[in-house]
């Protein structure tokens, strides 16, 4: 039994109970935070003339925007398809979390962030007339702006980053490939 615990600590593979204690609060909290920020910021900015406010002059602004597509406007106006893809993605994410037992903690966090991000934007697509509410506007160069995004989009990007980091530092990525026998 002691060997199992030390192996879990060394490889960073959490027990089933710990996995659930990591996943569900991040998923539910992330989804709640995304929906809350969309609601509060849209209600506030609708009262502001110009429907936007500068946070860091020339770099960061809160600006009302809606998107009928996916990232960068892909599949614009295809609400049913985007809702369907989001629902399938959410089921796949939950299935991976529930059935794949050998994930590291970073992968569990990434799955929770994916689930929260997908759910936040799915909620908008399904219950906001197909319009995903975006409000974060970043100028990456004078006069050039990244497409507006929201907290759900940020969680999706963070999840991708965590998966990349996890795969780079995975014990499997450090192993040398087997040399063919002659």
C-alpha positions in Angstrom: 0.0 0.0 0.0 2.8 2.4 0.9 4.4 1.7 -2.5 1.1 2.7 -4.3 1.1 6.1 -2.4 4.7 6.9 -3.2 4.2 5.9 -6.8 1.2 8.3 -7.0 3.2 11.1 -5.5 6.2 10.6 -7.8 4.1 10.4 -11.0 1.7 13.1 -9.8 -1.4 10.8 -10.6 -4.1 11.8 -8.1 -6.5 9.2 -6.6 -10.1 9.2 -7.9 -11.4 11.2 -5.0 -8.7 13.9 -5.4 -9.4 14.0 -9.1 -13.0 14.8 -8.4 -12.0 17.4 -5.7 -9.9 19.1 -8.4 -12.2 18.8 -11.4 -15.7 19.7 -10.1 -14.9 23.0 -8.3 -12.9 24.3 -11.2 -15.6 23.3 -13.7 -18.5 24.7 -11.7 -16.6 27.7 -10.4 -15.2 28.5 -13.9 -18.6 28.2 -15.5 -20.3 30.3 -12.8 -17.5 33.0 -13.1 -17.9 33.1 -16.9 -21.6 33.5 -16.8 -21.4 36.0 -14.0 -18.8 38.2 -15.8 -20.8 38.2 -19.0 -24.0 39.2 -17.2 -22.4 41.9 -15.0 -20.2 43.4 -17.6 -22.9 43.5 -20.3 -25.4 45.1 -17.9 -22.8 47.7 -16.9 -21.5 48.5 -20.3 -24.9 48.8 -21.9 -25.3 51.9 -19.7 -22.0 53.4 -20.8 -22.0 55.7 -23.8 -20.0 53.9 -26.6 -20.5 50.6 -24.7 -16.9 50.3 -23.8 -14.4 51.5 -21.2 -10.6 51.6 -21.3 -8.8 49.7 -18.5 -5.2 50.1 -19.6 -5.1 52.9 -22.2 -4.1 51.6 -25.6 -3.9 48.0 -24.5 -6.9 46.6 -22.6 -10.5 47.6 -22.9 -13.9 46.2 -21.9 -16.1 46.4 -25.0 -19.4 44.9 -25.8 -19.3 42.4 -28.7 -21.3 39.4 -29.8 -20.1 36.5 -31.9 -22.4 34.1 -33.9 -19.4 31.8 -34.8 -16.6 30.0 -33.1 -13.1 31.3 -32.6 -12.2 34.1 -35.1 -15.7 34.0 -36.5 -15.4 30.5 -37.9 -18.7 28.9 -38.9 -20.5 32.2 -38.3 -24.3 31.8 -38.3 -24.3 28.0 -38.0 -25.8 27.9 -34.5 -27.2 24.3 -34.6 -23.9 23.0 -35.8 -21.9 24.9 -33.1 -24.3 23.8 -30.3 -24.0 20.2 -31.5 -20.2 20.3 -31.6 -20.1 21.9 -28.2 -22.4 19.3 -26.7 -20.3 16.5 -28.2 -17.1 18.1 -27.0 -18.5 18.4 -23.5 -19.6 14.8 -23.4 -16.1 13.7 -24.7 -14.4 15.9 -22.0 -16.5 14.4 -19.3 -16.0 10.9 -20.6 -12.2 11.4 -20.6 -12.3 12.7 -17.1 -14.5 9.9 -15.8 -13.0 6.9 -17.6 -9.3 7.7 -18.1 -7.7 7.1 -14.7 -4.1 7.8 -15.4 -4.2 11.6 -15.8 -1.8 13.9 -14.0 -3.2 16.8 -11.9 -2.4 19.3 -14.7 -4.5 17.2 -17.1 -7.4 17.1 -14.7 -7.2 20.9 -14.3 -7.1 21.3 -18.1 -10.1 19.0 -18.5 -12.0 21.1 -15.9 -11.1 24.3 -17.7 -12.1 22.9 -21.1 -15.5 21.8 -19.6 -16.1 25.2 -18.1 -15.1 27.1 -21.2 -17.1 24.9 -23.6 -20.1 25.1 -21.2 -20.0 28.9 -20.9 -20.0 29.4 -24.6 -22.5 26.6 -25.1 -24.9 28.4 -22.7 -24.7 31.5 -24.8 -25.2 29.7 -28.0 -28.2 27.8 -26.7 -29.9 30.4 -24.5 -28.7 33.8 -25.9 -30.1 33.6 -29.4 -26.9 32.0 -30.7 -24.8 35.0 -29.7 -21.7 34.4 -27.6 -21.1 37.4 -25.4 -17.5 38.7 -25.6 -16.1 41.8 -23.8 -12.3 41.6 -23.4 -10.6 43.7 -26.1 -6.8 43.6 -26.3 -4.7 45.8 -28.6 -1.5 43.9 -29.4 -0.1 46.6 -31.6 -1.2 50.2 -32.0 -4.5 50.1 -34.0 -4.5 46.3 -34.1 -6.9 44.4 -31.9 -7.2 40.7 -31.1 -10.8 39.6 -31.7 -12.8 40.2 -28.5 -13.1 37.3 -26.2 -14.5 36.3 -22.8 -13.6 34.3 -19.7 -14.7 31.0 -21.3 -12.3 31.6 -24.2 -9.6 32.4 -21.7 -10.2 29.1 -19.9 -10.1 27.2 -23.2 -6.7 28.8 -24.0 -5.4 28.1 -20.5 -6.5 24.4 -20.9 -4.6 24.1 -24.1 -1.5 25.6 -22.5 -1.7 23.2 -19.6 -2.0 20.2 -21.9 1.1 21.4 -23.9 3.1 21.9 -20.7 1.9 18.6 -19.3 2.9 16.7 -22.4 6.3 18.4 -22.5 7.1 17.5 -18.9 5.4 14.1 -19.0 7.6 11.2 -17.9 6.8 9.5 -21.2 8.1 12.5 -23.2 11.5 12.1 -21.4 11.9 8.4 -22.4 14.1 7.6 -25.3 12.4 5.6 -28.1 13.3 2.0 -28.2 16.1 1.1 -30.6 15.2 -1.5 -33.2 16.9 -4.9 -32.8 19.4 -5.9 -35.4 
